Amino acid sequence: MRIAGRLQRDFATWVIAALLTISASPSAIAADIPARWDAELPIYLTATMHYRSVDSAHDWRTIASILAELRFRHGDRAWSIGPVVEIHRTVNGRNDAAVASGIIFRHEPGYWDTTALVYRQMTRHAPDSWNYGARLRYRMSSTAKLGAEAYGALDDMGSSSLWFGYYRDVSRALSFRLLAGTNVGRRDVRLLRLDVVLQVR
């Protein structure tokens, strides 16, 4: 059982490493770069329903967040990079408001899109922490994607969460994500998440 658990953790760690490698691939930045930079500032409001099950314990959370991302793009290239800030708060009786800020890299070449993120999270009742995020998605149609995501602390990869999801654009401004996942270090953890996202700018 210990060997099986170790193999499962090793497999999940390799999946996360692959997501990070693909997301931050240097091939995304072409050698022939035009001289013009463009910038945009999309802002998103997100409502999240998050379910976590460990052994016989279950936990539902409803989270509201606002995220602003300053995207710098070089000409008509398929990649962008810039700072990102998010404020989120659990709204079902908990007091765990947090602020996260960092750098995000996106690459969207055709049917595939990748995202890599490094950020510092600051909460009221816990020490600040440095975290990462990585996502790889495949576009099945003009409005639907399938993909995988990984999130966790940079100094504790075993605590990372690994997600597989379905992404859908309802309109140009409204979309949702439905994801299921687990914890890399604990195979008895079951995670479900529904995000409803509204782009307000």
C-alpha positions as CSV (number, residue, x, y, z in Angstrom):
1,M,0.0,0.0,0.0
2,R,2.9,2.4,0.8
3,I,4.5,1.6,-2.6
4,A,1.2,2.2,-4.4
5,G,0.7,5.5,-2.6
6,R,4.2,6.6,-3.4
7,L,3.7,5.7,-7.1
8,Q,0.5,7.7,-7.2
9,R,2.2,10.7,-5.6
10,D,5.1,10.4,-8.1
11,F,2.6,10.2,-11.0
12,A,0.7,13.3,-9.9
13,T,4.0,15.2,-9.3
14,W,5.0,14.3,-12.9
15,V,1.7,15.5,-14.2
16,I,2.1,18.8,-12.4
17,A,5.7,19.2,-13.6
18,A,4.5,18.5,-17.2
19,L,1.8,21.2,-16.9
20,L,4.3,23.7,-15.6
21,T,6.8,22.9,-18.3
22,I,4.2,23.1,-21.1
23,S,2.7,26.3,-19.7
24,A,6.1,28.1,-19.5
25,S,7.6,26.7,-22.7
26,P,10.1,29.1,-24.1
27,S,9.0,28.1,-27.6
28,A,5.9,30.2,-27.0
29,I,8.1,33.3,-27.5
30,A,9.1,33.6,-31.1
31,A,12.5,35.0,-32.2
32,D,11.0,37.4,-34.7
33,I,9.2,39.9,-32.4
34,P,7.6,43.1,-33.7
35,A,8.5,46.4,-31.9
36,R,5.0,47.2,-30.6
37,W,3.6,46.3,-27.2
38,D,-0.2,46.3,-26.5
39,A,-1.8,46.3,-23.1
40,E,-5.3,45.4,-21.8
41,L,-6.8,45.2,-18.4
42,P,-9.6,42.5,-18.1
43,I,-11.4,42.3,-14.8
44,Y,-13.3,39.3,-13.7
45,L,-15.9,38.6,-11.0
46,T,-16.1,34.9,-10.0
47,A,-18.6,33.0,-7.8
48,T,-17.2,29.6,-6.7
49,M,-18.8,26.6,-5.1
50,H,-16.1,24.4,-3.7
51,Y,-16.6,20.9,-2.2
52,R,-14.0,18.9,-0.4
53,S,-14.3,15.4,1.0
54,V,-11.7,13.7,3.2
55,D,-12.6,10.3,4.8
56,S,-16.0,10.9,6.2
57,A,-15.7,14.7,6.5
58,H,-17.3,17.0,4.0
59,D,-17.0,20.7,3.5
60,W,-18.9,23.1,1.2
61,R,-17.6,26.6,0.6
62,T,-19.0,29.5,-1.5
63,I,-16.3,32.0,-2.5
64,A,-16.6,35.4,-4.2
65,S,-13.6,36.9,-5.9
66,I,-12.5,39.8,-8.1
67,L,-9.4,39.5,-10.3
68,A,-7.6,42.1,-12.4
69,E,-4.9,41.2,-14.9
70,L,-2.7,43.6,-16.9
71,R,-1.8,41.8,-20.1
72,F,1.1,42.9,-22.2
73,R,1.2,41.4,-25.7
74,H,3.9,41.8,-28.3
75,G,2.2,42.7,-31.6
76,D,0.0,39.8,-32.8
77,R,1.9,37.1,-30.9
78,A,-0.1,34.3,-29.2
79,W,1.4,34.9,-25.8
80,S,1.0,37.5,-23.1
81,I,2.5,38.3,-19.7
82,G,1.8,40.7,-16.9
83,P,0.9,41.2,-13.2
84,V,-2.3,39.9,-11.7
85,V,-4.1,40.7,-8.4
86,E,-7.0,38.7,-6.9
87,I,-9.1,39.4,-3.8
88,H,-11.4,36.5,-2.6
89,R,-13.5,35.9,0.4
90,T,-15.6,32.9,1.6
91,V,-19.2,34.1,2.0
92,N,-20.7,31.3,4.0
93,G,-19.8,32.4,7.5
94,R,-16.1,32.1,7.3
95,N,-13.6,34.9,7.8
96,D,-10.8,34.0,5.4
97,A,-10.4,36.9,3.0
98,A,-7.2,36.8,1.1
99,V,-5.2,38.9,-1.4
100,A,-3.0,37.3,-4.0
101,S,-0.6,39.0,-6.4
102,G,1.9,37.7,-8.9
103,I,2.9,37.3,-12.5
104,I,0.8,35.3,-15.1
105,F,1.9,34.0,-18.5
106,R,-0.6,32.9,-21.2
107,H,0.0,31.2,-24.5
108,E,-2.9,30.6,-26.9
109,P,-1.8,29.0,-30.2
110,G,-4.8,27.7,-32.0
111,Y,-6.6,24.8,-30.3
112,W,-4.4,24.7,-27.2
113,D,-4.0,27.3,-24.5
114,T,-1.6,27.2,-21.5
115,T,-1.3,29.4,-18.4
116,A,1.5,29.6,-15.8
117,L,1.2,31.6,-12.7
118,V,3.4,32.4,-9.7
119,Y,1.8,34.5,-6.9
120,R,2.1,35.5,-3.2
121,Q,-1.0,34.9,-1.1
122,M,-1.6,37.1,2.0
123,T,-4.2,36.1,4.5
124,R,-5.2,37.6,7.8
125,H,-4.8,34.5,10.0
126,A,-1.8,32.7,8.3
127,P,1.7,33.5,7.1
128,D,2.2,34.8,3.6
129,S,3.0,32.0,1.1
130,W,4.3,31.7,-2.5
131,N,2.2,29.5,-4.7
132,Y,2.0,28.4,-8.3
133,G,-0.7,27.6,-10.8
134,A,-0.6,25.8,-14.2
135,R,-3.3,25.0,-16.7
136,L,-3.5,23.2,-20.1
137,R,-6.7,23.2,-22.1
138,Y,-7.9,21.9,-25.5
139,R,-10.6,23.7,-27.5
140,M,-13.2,21.2,-28.7
141,S,-15.5,23.9,-30.2
142,S,-15.8,27.6,-30.4
143,T,-17.4,27.6,-26.9
144,A,-16.1,24.5,-25.1
145,K,-12.7,23.3,-23.8
146,L,-11.4,20.3,-21.8
147,G,-8.3,20.7,-19.6
148,A,-6.3,20.1,-16.5
149,E,-5.1,22.4,-13.7
150,A,-2.6,22.2,-10.8
151,Y,-2.2,24.6,-7.8
152,G,-0.1,24.5,-4.7
153,A,2.6,25.9,-2.5
154,L,6.1,26.2,-4.1
155,D,7.7,24.8,-0.9
156,D,5.3,21.9,-0.5
157,M,4.5,20.2,-3.8
158,G,2.8,17.3,-1.9
159,S,0.0,19.6,-0.8
160,S,-0.9,20.5,-4.4
161,S,-4.3,20.0,-5.9
162,L,-4.7,18.5,-9.4
163,W,-7.9,19.2,-11.3
164,F,-9.6,18.0,-14.6
165,G,-12.3,20.2,-16.0
166,Y,-14.8,21.3,-18.6
167,Y,-14.9,24.9,-19.6
168,R,-17.8,26.6,-21.4
169,D,-18.4,30.1,-22.7
170,V,-22.0,31.1,-22.4
171,S,-21.5,34.5,-24.0
172,R,-18.6,36.8,-24.6
173,A,-18.6,38.0,-21.0
174,L,-20.0,35.0,-19.1
175,S,-18.5,31.5,-18.7
176,F,-18.3,28.6,-16.3
177,R,-15.9,25.9,-15.3
178,L,-16.8,22.5,-13.8
179,L,-13.8,20.7,-12.3
180,A,-13.1,17.5,-10.3
181,G,-9.8,16.8,-8.6
182,T,-7.7,15.4,-5.7
183,N,-4.7,16.2,-3.5
184,V,-1.3,15.0,-4.7
185,G,-0.2,13.8,-1.3
186,R,-3.6,12.3,-0.1
187,R,-5.5,10.1,-2.5
188,D,-8.5,10.0,-0.2
189,V,-9.2,13.7,-0.9
190,R,-12.1,14.3,-3.3
191,L,-12.6,17.8,-4.7
192,L,-15.3,19.4,-6.8
193,R,-15.6,23.0,-8.0
194,L,-18.0,25.1,-10.0
195,D,-16.8,28.6,-11.1
196,V,-19.2,31.1,-12.7
197,V,-17.1,33.9,-14.2
198,L,-18.3,37.3,-15.4
199,Q,-15.9,39.6,-17.3
200,V,-16.8,43.1,-16.4
201,R,-14.1,44.9,-18.4
